[in-house]
Amino acid sequence: MFFELRQYLVRPGKKDEWVRMMEDEIIPFQQSQGMVIVGSFTGEEDESTYIWIRRFDSEQEREEQYAKVYDSEHWKNNIGPRIPDLIDRGAMNIQRIEPTKLSPLR
């Protein structure tokens, strides 16, 4: 098992709109396709910070989930085209992380 830590740079003045889109559309859609989202966060003092964490049991599962979500017509036509107005995709920081043996997320 591993996690994917995704940190985004939200465009100025777009934090509320981005969080609404994540919580009302992106997270529910990805969960409906089998993605496991374990957390969603905003910066306490930095309006431009948005972080979320997804969990995968294996690389094969990650590849299958990516295909189900990002290759879908719904993503390509309804969700994906709106994202660049809200976050700077070029500034995305995505890290694969593994829990330590004492981590409660194991």
LINFEN-V369231 format. One record per backbone hydrogen bond with DSSP energy under -1.0 kcal/mol. NH is the residue of the N-H (numbers start at 1). CO is the residue of the C=O. Records with the same first field share a line. If there is no record, write none. Layout:
BEGIN
NH->CO, CO
END
This chain:
BEGIN
2->56
3->97
4->54
5->95
6->52
7->93
8->50
10->48
11->86
14->11
18->14
19->15
20->16
21->17
22->18
23->19
24->20
25->21
26->21
27->22
29->25
30->26
31->27
32->28
34->31
35->30
38->53
39->53
41->51
43->49
49->46
50->8
51->41
52->6
53->39
54->4
55->36
56->2
62->58
63->59
64->60
65->61
66->62
67->63
68->64
69->65
70->66
71->67
76->72
77->73
78->74
79->74
80->75
82->79
83->80
86->83
87->83
88->9
89->87
91->88
92->89
93->7
95->5
97->3
103->100
106->103
END
